[in-house]
Amino acid sequence: MNHLVPQWRKSTYSSGEGGECVEVAALAPEVGLRDSKDPDGPHLHVTRPVFAELLARLKA
C-alpha cells in the first residue's frame, strides 16, 4: 500500500517567530488543518468547498 506523506505548509502571513499558526495540507479529496505547535496532535479534515467557504468568511 502506497501512503503519501502530506506536505504541510503555513500561511505566507505567518511570521517566523512562532505563535498561533495553522498549517494546511492537500489531502485527496480533503484539506487538512493542524496547529503548527502540535504537528503530531489532532488534525481537522474538511472538504474543499468547506475550506473555500472558511477562507471566504475569514477574508470578509
N, CA, C, O and CB atoms as a CASP TS submission, in Angstrom:
PFRMAT TS
TARGET T0000
AUTHOR 0000-0000-0000
METHOD Language model
MODEL 1
PARENT N/A
ATOM      1  N   MET     1       0.848  -1.178   0.000  1.00  0.00           N
ATOM      2  CA  MET     1       0.000   0.000   0.000  1.00  0.00           C
ATOM      3  C   MET     1       0.894   1.242   0.000  1.00  0.00           C
ATOM      4  O   MET     1       1.828   1.332   0.796  1.00  0.00           O
ATOM      5  CB  MET     1      -0.965  -0.002   1.227  1.00  0.00           C
ATOM      6  N   ASN     2       0.616   2.184  -0.874  1.00  0.00           N
ATOM      7  CA  ASN     2       1.426   3.393  -1.026  1.00  0.00           C
ATOM      8  C   ASN     2       0.764   4.561  -0.300  1.00  0.00           C
ATOM      9  O   ASN     2      -0.302   5.023  -0.707  1.00  0.00           O
ATOM     10  CB  ASN     2       1.629   3.732  -2.524  1.00  0.00           C
ATOM     11  N   HIS     3       1.386   5.035   0.762  1.00  0.00           N
ATOM     12  CA  HIS     3       0.853   6.179   1.516  1.00  0.00           C
ATOM     13  C   HIS     3       1.717   7.395   1.242  1.00  0.00           C
ATOM     14  O   HIS     3       2.931   7.363   1.448  1.00  0.00           O
ATOM     15  CB  HIS     3       0.800   5.876   3.046  1.00  0.00           C
ATOM     16  N   LEU     4       1.099   8.456   0.782  1.00  0.00           N
ATOM     17  CA  LEU     4       1.813   9.697   0.553  1.00  0.00           C
ATOM     18  C   LEU     4       1.876  10.495   1.844  1.00  0.00           C
ATOM     19  O   LEU     4       0.901  10.548   2.593  1.00  0.00           O
ATOM     20  CB  LEU     4       1.143  10.516  -0.561  1.00  0.00           C
ATOM     21  N   VAL     5       3.008  11.108   2.105  1.00  0.00           N
ATOM     22  CA  VAL     5       3.175  11.949   3.285  1.00  0.00           C
ATOM     23  C   VAL     5       2.644  13.344   2.950  1.00  0.00           C
ATOM     24  O   VAL     5       3.090  13.950   1.975  1.00  0.00           O
ATOM     25  CB  VAL     5       4.682  12.006   3.740  1.00  0.00           C
ATOM     26  N   PRO     6       1.701  13.862   3.736  1.00  0.00           N
ATOM     27  CA  PRO     6       1.162  15.195   3.451  1.00  0.00           C
ATOM     28  C   PRO     6       2.254  16.261   3.531  1.00  0.00           C
ATOM     29  O   PRO     6       3.146  16.187   4.377  1.00  0.00           O
ATOM     30  CB  PRO     6       0.026  15.532   4.428  1.00  0.00           C
ATOM     31  N   GLN     7       2.174  17.236   2.655  1.00  0.00           N
ATOM     32  CA  GLN     7       3.093  18.371   2.660  1.00  0.00           C
ATOM     33  C   GLN     7       2.387  19.533   3.355  1.00  0.00           C
ATOM     34  O   GLN     7       1.617  20.262   2.731  1.00  0.00           O
ATOM     35  CB  GLN     7       3.540  18.762   1.197  1.00  0.00           C
ATOM     36  N   TRP     8       2.653  19.701   4.651  1.00  0.00           N
ATOM     37  CA  TRP     8       2.033  20.762   5.431  1.00  0.00           C
ATOM     38  C   TRP     8       2.731  22.084   5.147  1.00  0.00           C
ATOM     39  O   TRP     8       3.949  22.127   4.976  1.00  0.00           O
ATOM     40  CB  TRP     8       2.079  20.434   6.936  1.00  0.00           C
ATOM     41  N   ARG     9       1.954  23.165   5.098  1.00  0.00           N
ATOM     42  CA  ARG     9       2.544  24.490   4.871  1.00  0.00           C
ATOM     43  C   ARG     9       1.809  25.539   5.684  1.00  0.00           C
ATOM     44  O   ARG     9       0.610  25.434   5.945  1.00  0.00           O
ATOM     45  CB  ARG     9       2.510  24.859   3.374  1.00  0.00           C
ATOM     46  N   LYS    10       2.568  26.558   6.076  1.00  0.00           N
ATOM     47  CA  LYS    10       1.993  27.683   6.826  1.00  0.00           C
ATOM     48  C   LYS    10       1.580  28.771   5.848  1.00  0.00           C
ATOM     49  O   LYS    10       2.050  28.823   4.712  1.00  0.00           O
ATOM     50  CB  LYS    10       3.006  28.241   7.874  1.00  0.00           C
ATOM     51  N   SER    11       0.714  29.614   6.304  1.00  0.00           N
ATOM     52  CA  SER    11       0.307  30.771   5.529  1.00  0.00           C
ATOM     53  C   SER    11       1.493  31.697   5.325  1.00  0.00           C
ATOM     54  O   SER    11       2.385  31.769   6.170  1.00  0.00           O
ATOM     55  CB  SER    11      -0.844  31.511   6.218  1.00  0.00           C
ATOM     56  N   THR    12       1.503  32.391   4.227  1.00  0.00           N
ATOM     57  CA  THR    12       2.540  33.401   3.989  1.00  0.00           C
ATOM     58  C   THR    12       2.381  34.573   4.949  1.00  0.00           C
ATOM     59  O   THR    12       3.294  35.388   5.087  1.00  0.00           O
ATOM     60  CB  THR    12       2.487  33.899   2.532  1.00  0.00           C
ATOM     61  N   TYR    13       1.229  34.665   5.615  1.00  0.00           N
ATOM     62  CA  TYR    13       1.008  35.716   6.603  1.00  0.00           C
ATOM     63  C   TYR    13       1.610  35.367   7.961  1.00  0.00           C
ATOM     64  O   TYR    13       1.684  36.225   8.841  1.00  0.00           O
ATOM     65  CB  TYR    13      -0.476  35.982   6.754  1.00  0.00           C
ATOM     66  N   SER    14       2.039  34.121   8.144  1.00  0.00           N
ATOM     67  CA  SER    14       2.627  33.698   9.415  1.00  0.00           C
ATOM     68  C   SER    14       4.035  34.243   9.547  1.00  0.00           C
ATOM     69  O   SER    14       4.786  34.308   8.574  1.00  0.00           O
ATOM     70  CB  SER    14       2.636  32.165   9.531  1.00  0.00           C
ATOM     71  N   SER    15       4.381  34.631  10.753  1.00  0.00           N
ATOM     72  CA  SER    15       5.749  35.099  10.997  1.00  0.00           C
ATOM     73  C   SER    15       6.610  33.913  11.377  1.00  0.00           C
ATOM     74  O   SER    15       6.086  32.842  11.680  1.00  0.00           O
ATOM     75  CB  SER    15       5.787  36.185  12.111  1.00  0.00           C
ATOM     76  N   GLY    16       7.904  34.081  11.366  1.00  0.00           N
ATOM     77  CA  GLY    16       8.819  33.037  11.764  1.00  0.00           C
ATOM     78  C   GLY    16       9.069  33.012  13.259  1.00  0.00           C
ATOM     79  O   GLY    16       9.954  32.296  13.728  1.00  0.00           O
ATOM     80  N   GLU    17       8.306  33.779  14.007  1.00  0.00           N
ATOM     81  CA  GLU    17       8.522  33.922  15.442  1.00  0.00           C
ATOM     82  C   GLU    17       7.683  32.968  16.280  1.00  0.00           C
ATOM     83  O   GLU    17       7.636  33.116  17.501  1.00  0.00           O
ATOM     84  CB  GLU    17       8.231  35.327  15.855  1.00  0.00           C
ATOM     85  N   GLY    18       7.021  31.995  15.663  1.00  0.00           N
ATOM     86  CA  GLY    18       6.168  31.085  16.420  1.00  0.00           C
ATOM     87  C   GLY    18       4.796  31.687  16.615  1.00  0.00           C
ATOM     88  O   GLY    18       4.303  32.410  15.750  1.00  0.00           O
ATOM     89  N   GLY    19       4.179  31.398  17.734  1.00  0.00           N
ATOM     90  CA  GLY    19       2.851  31.926  17.986  1.00  0.00           C
ATOM     91  C   GLY    19       1.785  31.013  17.427  1.00  0.00           C
ATOM     92  O   GLY    19       2.013  29.821  17.222  1.00  0.00           O
ATOM     93  N   GLU    20       0.623  31.579  17.184  1.00  0.00           N
ATOM     94  CA  GLU    20      -0.516  30.801  16.725  1.00  0.00           C
ATOM     95  C   GLU    20      -0.513  30.702  15.210  1.00  0.00           C
ATOM     96  O   GLU    20      -0.851  31.662  14.518  1.00  0.00           O
ATOM     97  CB  GLU    20      -1.826  31.419  17.216  1.00  0.00           C
ATOM     98  N   CYS    21      -0.132  29.548  14.699  1.00  0.00           N
ATOM     99  CA  CYS    21      -0.103  29.325  13.257  1.00  0.00           C
ATOM    100  C   CYS    21      -0.893  28.069  12.923  1.00  0.00           C
ATOM    101  O   CYS    21      -0.849  27.075  13.647  1.00  0.00           O
ATOM    102  CB  CYS    21       1.353  29.209  12.743  1.00  0.00           C
ATOM    103  N   VAL    22      -1.599  28.136  11.837  1.00  0.00           N
ATOM    104  CA  VAL    22      -2.322  26.983  11.317  1.00  0.00           C
ATOM    105  C   VAL    22      -1.604  26.545  10.055  1.00  0.00           C
ATOM    106  O   VAL    22      -1.206  27.371   9.233  1.00  0.00           O
ATOM    107  CB  VAL    22      -3.835  27.314  11.036  1.00  0.00           C
ATOM    108  N   GLU    23      -1.443  25.247   9.912  1.00  0.00           N
ATOM    109  CA  GLU    23      -0.855  24.691   8.705  1.00  0.00           C
ATOM    110  C   GLU    23      -1.935  23.951   7.929  1.00  0.00           C
ATOM    111  O   GLU    23      -2.871  23.405   8.514  1.00  0.00           O
ATOM    112  CB  GLU    23       0.333  23.749   9.042  1.00  0.00           C
ATOM    113  N   VAL    24      -1.798  23.938   6.611  1.00  0.00           N
ATOM    114  CA  VAL    24      -2.744  23.233   5.753  1.00  0.00           C
ATOM    115  C   VAL    24      -1.996  22.245   4.878  1.00  0.00           C
ATOM    116  O   VAL    24      -0.808  22.411   4.605  1.00  0.00           O
ATOM    117  CB  VAL    24      -3.551  24.222   4.887  1.00  0.00           C
ATOM    118  N   ALA    25      -2.709  21.212   4.441  1.00  0.00           N
ATOM    119  CA  ALA    25      -2.146  20.229   3.522  1.00  0.00           C
ATOM    120  C   ALA    25      -3.256  19.739   2.606  1.00  0.00           C
ATOM    121  O   ALA    25      -4.404  19.584   3.023  1.00  0.00           O
ATOM    122  CB  ALA    25      -1.488  19.041   4.292  1.00  0.00           C
ATOM    123  N   ALA    26      -2.897  19.498   1.354  1.00  0.00           N
ATOM    124  CA  ALA    26      -3.846  18.907   0.411  1.00  0.00           C
ATOM    125  C   ALA    26      -3.886  17.405   0.666  1.00  0.00           C
ATOM    126  O   ALA    26      -2.886  16.709   0.494  1.00  0.00           O
ATOM    127  CB  ALA    26      -3.451  19.220  -1.079  1.00  0.00           C
ATOM    128  N   LEU    27      -5.041  16.920   1.073  1.00  0.00           N
ATOM    129  CA  LEU    27      -5.257  15.504   1.337  1.00  0.00           C
ATOM    130  C   LEU    27      -6.408  15.057   0.438  1.00  0.00           C
ATOM    131  O   LEU    27      -7.569  15.351   0.725  1.00  0.00           O
ATOM    132  CB  LEU    27      -5.567  15.232   2.868  1.00  0.00           C
ATOM    133  N   ALA    28      -6.098  14.360  -0.628  1.00  0.00           N
ATOM    134  CA  ALA    28      -7.142  13.986  -1.581  1.00  0.00           C
ATOM    135  C   ALA    28      -8.215  13.165  -0.898  1.00  0.00           C
ATOM    136  O   ALA    28      -7.871  12.163  -0.271  1.00  0.00           O
ATOM    137  CB  ALA    28      -6.550  13.206  -2.757  1.00  0.00           C
ATOM    138  N   PRO    29      -9.471  13.509  -0.970  1.00  0.00           N
ATOM    139  CA  PRO    29     -10.018  14.693  -1.641  1.00  0.00           C
ATOM    140  C   PRO    29     -10.255  15.857  -0.682  1.00  0.00           C
ATOM    141  O   PRO    29     -11.008  16.773  -1.012  1.00  0.00           O
ATOM    142  CB  PRO    29     -11.316  14.338  -2.334  1.00  0.00           C
ATOM    143  N   GLU    30      -9.634  15.843   0.490  1.00  0.00           N
ATOM    144  CA  GLU    30      -9.902  16.848   1.516  1.00  0.00           C
ATOM    145  C   GLU    30      -8.740  17.816   1.695  1.00  0.00           C
ATOM    146  O   GLU    30      -7.705  17.712   1.036  1.00  0.00           O
ATOM    147  CB  GLU    30     -10.207  16.174   2.834  1.00  0.00           C
ATOM    148  N   VAL    31      -8.947  18.758   2.605  1.00  0.00           N
ATOM    149  CA  VAL    31      -7.897  19.677   3.044  1.00  0.00           C
ATOM    150  C   VAL    31      -7.703  19.423   4.535  1.00  0.00           C
ATOM    151  O   VAL    31      -8.667  19.353   5.296  1.00  0.00           O
ATOM    152  CB  VAL    31      -8.270  21.200   2.747  1.00  0.00           C
ATOM    153  N   GLY    32      -6.450  19.285   4.936  1.00  0.00           N
ATOM    154  CA  GLY    32      -6.147  19.070   6.345  1.00  0.00           C
ATOM    155  C   GLY    32      -5.702  20.357   7.006  1.00  0.00           C
ATOM    156  O   GLY    32      -5.026  21.178   6.386  1.00  0.00           O
ATOM    157  N   LEU    33      -6.078  20.536   8.255  1.00  0.00           N
ATOM    158  CA  LEU    33      -5.677  21.694   9.052  1.00  0.00           C
ATOM    159  C   LEU    33      -5.095  21.175  10.355  1.00  0.00           C
ATOM    160  O   LEU    33      -5.608  20.216  10.932  1.00  0.00           O
ATOM    161  CB  LEU    33      -6.883  22.667   9.314  1.00  0.00           C
ATOM    162  N   ARG    34      -4.012  21.815  10.825  1.00  0.00           N
ATOM    163  CA  ARG    34      -3.421  21.426  12.106  1.00  0.00           C
ATOM    164  C   ARG    34      -2.743  22.615  12.756  1.00  0.00           C
ATOM    165  O   ARG    34      -2.449  23.614  12.099  1.00  0.00           O
ATOM    166  CB  ARG    34      -2.419  20.281  11.919  1.00  0.00           C
ATOM    167  N   ASP    35      -2.498  22.499  14.045  1.00  0.00           N
ATOM    168  CA  ASP    35      -1.792  23.505  14.829  1.00  0.00           C
ATOM    169  C   ASP    35      -0.294  23.297  14.601  1.00  0.00           C
ATOM    170  O   ASP    35       0.220  22.202  14.833  1.00  0.00           O
ATOM    171  CB  ASP    35      -2.163  23.410  16.363  1.00  0.00           C
ATOM    172  N   SER    36       0.398  24.323  14.154  1.00  0.00           N
ATOM    173  CA  SER    36       1.830  24.177  13.862  1.00  0.00           C
ATOM    174  C   SER    36       2.654  23.881  15.109  1.00  0.00           C
ATOM    175  O   SER    36       3.750  23.329  15.012  1.00  0.00           O
ATOM    176  CB  SER    36       2.355  25.435  13.198  1.00  0.00           C
ATOM    177  N   LYS    37       2.132  24.246  16.283  1.00  0.00           N
ATOM    178  CA  LYS    37       2.866  23.983  17.528  1.00  0.00           C
ATOM    179  C   LYS    37       2.687  22.543  17.997  1.00  0.00           C
ATOM    180  O   LYS    37       3.416  22.086  18.877  1.00  0.00           O
ATOM    181  CB  LYS    37       2.406  24.942  18.624  1.00  0.00           C
ATOM    182  N   ASP    38       1.728  21.825  17.421  1.00  0.00           N
ATOM    183  CA  ASP    38       1.434  20.448  17.818  1.00  0.00           C
ATOM    184  C   ASP    38       1.227  19.589  16.570  1.00  0.00           C
ATOM    185  O   ASP    38       0.123  19.095  16.337  1.00  0.00           O
ATOM    186  CB  ASP    38       0.180  20.392  18.737  1.00  0.00           C
ATOM    187  N   PRO    39       2.279  19.406  15.765  1.00  0.00           N
ATOM    188  CA  PRO    39       2.119  18.700  14.492  1.00  0.00           C
ATOM    189  C   PRO    39       1.683  17.244  14.633  1.00  0.00           C
ATOM    190  O   PRO    39       1.117  16.679  13.696  1.00  0.00           O
ATOM    191  CB  PRO    39       3.402  18.749  13.735  1.00  0.00           C
ATOM    192  N   ASP    40       1.933  16.634  15.775  1.00  0.00           N
ATOM    193  CA  ASP    40       1.507  15.252  15.982  1.00  0.00           C
ATOM    194  C   ASP    40       0.142  15.157  16.651  1.00  0.00           C
ATOM    195  O   ASP    40      -0.368  14.062  16.885  1.00  0.00           O
ATOM    196  CB  ASP    40       2.530  14.517  16.814  1.00  0.00           C
ATOM    197  N   GLY    41      -0.443  16.303  16.954  1.00  0.00           N
ATOM    198  CA  GLY    41      -1.747  16.345  17.603  1.00  0.00           C
ATOM    199  C   GLY    41      -2.865  16.111  16.599  1.00  0.00           C
ATOM    200  O   GLY    41      -2.619  15.669  15.477  1.00  0.00           O
ATOM    201  N   PRO    42      -4.084  16.406  17.003  1.00  0.00           N
ATOM    202  CA  PRO    42      -5.237  16.163  16.126  1.00  0.00           C
ATOM    203  C   PRO    42      -5.222  17.060  14.894  1.00  0.00           C
ATOM    204  O   PRO    42      -4.731  18.188  14.928  1.00  0.00           O
ATOM    205  CB  PRO    42      -6.533  16.376  16.894  1.00  0.00           C
ATOM    206  N   HIS    43      -5.766  16.535  13.818  1.00  0.00           N
ATOM    207  CA  HIS    43      -5.902  17.261  12.565  1.00  0.00           C
ATOM    208  C   HIS    43      -7.380  17.371  12.226  1.00  0.00           C
ATOM    209  O   HIS    43      -8.161  16.465  12.518  1.00  0.00           O
ATOM    210  CB  HIS    43      -5.117  16.562  11.419  1.00  0.00           C
ATOM    211  N   LEU    44      -7.750  18.454  11.625  1.00  0.00           N
ATOM    212  CA  LEU    44      -9.109  18.646  11.145  1.00  0.00           C
ATOM    213  C   LEU    44      -9.097  18.436   9.640  1.00  0.00           C
ATOM    214  O   LEU    44      -8.272  19.026   8.942  1.00  0.00           O
ATOM    215  CB  LEU    44      -9.660  20.063  11.521  1.00  0.00           C
ATOM    216  N   HIS    45      -9.990  17.611   9.132  1.00  0.00           N
ATOM    217  CA  HIS    45     -10.113  17.384   7.693  1.00  0.00           C
ATOM    218  C   HIS    45     -11.451  17.941   7.238  1.00  0.00           C
ATOM    219  O   HIS    45     -12.489  17.620   7.815  1.00  0.00           O
ATOM    220  CB  HIS    45      -9.986  15.864   7.338  1.00  0.00           C
ATOM    221  N   VAL    46     -11.430  18.781   6.197  1.00  0.00           N
ATOM    222  CA  VAL    46     -12.653  19.363   5.644  1.00  0.00           C
ATOM    223  C   VAL    46     -12.634  19.202   4.136  1.00  0.00           C
ATOM    224  O   VAL    46     -11.575  19.045   3.528  1.00  0.00           O
ATOM    225  CB  VAL    46     -12.796  20.862   6.038  1.00  0.00           C
ATOM    226  N   THR    47     -13.819  19.242   3.539  1.00  0.00           N
ATOM    227  CA  THR    47     -13.897  19.170   2.083  1.00  0.00           C
ATOM    228  C   THR    47     -13.374  20.474   1.481  1.00  0.00           C
ATOM    229  O   THR    47     -13.296  21.498   2.160  1.00  0.00           O
ATOM    230  CB  THR    47     -15.357  18.894   1.619  1.00  0.00           C
ATOM    231  N   ARG    48     -13.030  20.421   0.235  1.00  0.00           N
ATOM    232  CA  ARG    48     -12.532  21.635  -0.436  1.00  0.00           C
ATOM    233  C   ARG    48     -13.569  22.759  -0.466  1.00  0.00           C
ATOM    234  O   ARG    48     -13.203  23.914  -0.245  1.00  0.00           O
ATOM    235  CB  ARG    48     -12.108  21.302  -1.860  1.00  0.00           C
ATOM    236  N   PRO    49     -14.852  22.469  -0.731  1.00  0.00           N
ATOM    237  CA  PRO    49     -15.841  23.555  -0.678  1.00  0.00           C
ATOM    238  C   PRO    49     -15.966  24.172   0.717  1.00  0.00           C
ATOM    239  O   PRO    49     -16.128  25.387   0.839  1.00  0.00           O
ATOM    240  CB  PRO    49     -17.199  23.038  -1.126  1.00  0.00           C
ATOM    241  N   VAL    50     -15.894  23.362   1.755  1.00  0.00           N
ATOM    242  CA  VAL    50     -15.971  23.899   3.117  1.00  0.00           C
ATOM    243  C   VAL    50     -14.746  24.759   3.399  1.00  0.00           C
ATOM    244  O   VAL    50     -14.870  25.816   4.017  1.00  0.00           O
ATOM    245  CB  VAL    50     -16.083  22.754   4.160  1.00  0.00           C
ATOM    246  N   PHE    51     -13.576  24.333   2.962  1.00  0.00           N
ATOM    247  CA  PHE    51     -12.357  25.113   3.159  1.00  0.00           C
ATOM    248  C   PHE    51     -12.445  26.443   2.405  1.00  0.00           C
ATOM    249  O   PHE    51     -12.057  27.485   2.934  1.00  0.00           O
ATOM    250  CB  PHE    51     -11.123  24.311   2.693  1.00  0.00           C
ATOM    251  N   ALA    52     -12.950  26.407   1.179  1.00  0.00           N
ATOM    252  CA  ALA    52     -13.114  27.647   0.403  1.00  0.00           C
ATOM    253  C   ALA    52     -14.065  28.607   1.112  1.00  0.00           C
ATOM    254  O   ALA    52     -13.817  29.812   1.143  1.00  0.00           O
ATOM    255  CB  ALA    52     -13.640  27.335  -1.016  1.00  0.00           C
ATOM    256  N   GLU    53     -15.147  28.082   1.679  1.00  0.00           N
ATOM    257  CA  GLU    53     -16.101  28.921   2.415  1.00  0.00           C
ATOM    258  C   GLU    53     -15.445  29.504   3.660  1.00  0.00           C
ATOM    259  O   GLU    53     -15.654  30.676   3.974  1.00  0.00           O
ATOM    260  CB  GLU    53     -17.355  28.110   2.804  1.00  0.00           C
ATOM    261  N   LEU    54     -14.658  28.706   4.374  1.00  0.00           N
ATOM    262  CA  LEU    54     -13.942  29.181   5.552  1.00  0.00           C
ATOM    263  C   LEU    54     -13.015  30.345   5.189  1.00  0.00           C
ATOM    264  O   LEU    54     -13.000  31.372   5.867  1.00  0.00           O
ATOM    265  CB  LEU    54     -13.137  28.032   6.190  1.00  0.00           C
ATOM    266  N   LEU    55     -12.245  30.174   4.114  1.00  0.00           N
ATOM    267  CA  LEU    55     -11.338  31.247   3.687  1.00  0.00           C
ATOM    268  C   LEU    55     -12.106  32.510   3.299  1.00  0.00           C
ATOM    269  O   LEU    55     -11.694  33.619   3.639  1.00  0.00           O
ATOM    270  CB  LEU    55     -10.479  30.777   2.506  1.00  0.00           C
ATOM    271  N   ALA    56     -13.217  32.341   2.591  1.00  0.00           N
ATOM    272  CA  ALA    56     -14.013  33.489   2.188  1.00  0.00           C
ATOM    273  C   ALA    56     -14.537  34.250   3.405  1.00  0.00           C
ATOM    274  O   ALA    56     -14.539  35.481   3.415  1.00  0.00           O
ATOM    275  CB  ALA    56     -15.174  33.043   1.303  1.00  0.00           C
ATOM    276  N   ARG    57     -14.980  33.522   4.428  1.00  0.00           N
ATOM    277  CA  ARG    57     -15.501  34.175   5.632  1.00  0.00           C
ATOM    278  C   ARG    57     -14.384  34.862   6.418  1.00  0.00           C
ATOM    279  O   ARG    57     -14.595  35.930   6.993  1.00  0.00           O
ATOM    280  CB  ARG    57     -16.219  33.151   6.525  1.00  0.00           C
ATOM    281  N   LEU    58     -13.207  34.256   6.443  1.00  0.00           N
ATOM    282  CA  LEU    58     -12.084  34.877   7.149  1.00  0.00           C
ATOM    283  C   LEU    58     -11.612  36.160   6.467  1.00  0.00           C
ATOM    284  O   LEU    58     -11.168  37.095   7.133  1.00  0.00           O
ATOM    285  CB  LEU    58     -10.926  33.896   7.250  1.00  0.00           C
ATOM    286  N   LYS    59     -11.710  36.200   5.153  1.00  0.00           N
ATOM    287  CA  LYS    59     -11.250  37.357   4.402  1.00  0.00           C
ATOM    288  C   LYS    59     -12.291  38.478   4.405  1.00  0.00           C
ATOM    289  O   LYS    59     -11.956  39.625   4.111  1.00  0.00           O
ATOM    290  CB  LYS    59     -10.919  36.953   2.971  1.00  0.00           C
ATOM    291  N   ALA    60     -13.538  38.167   4.730  1.00  0.00           N
ATOM    292  CA  ALA    60     -14.628  39.170   4.680  1.00  0.00           C
ATOM    293  C   ALA    60     -14.485  40.199   5.786  1.00  0.00           C
ATOM    294  O   ALA    60     -15.307  41.108   5.894  1.00  0.00           O
ATOM    295  CB  ALA    60     -16.000  38.484   4.791  1.00  0.00           C
TER
END
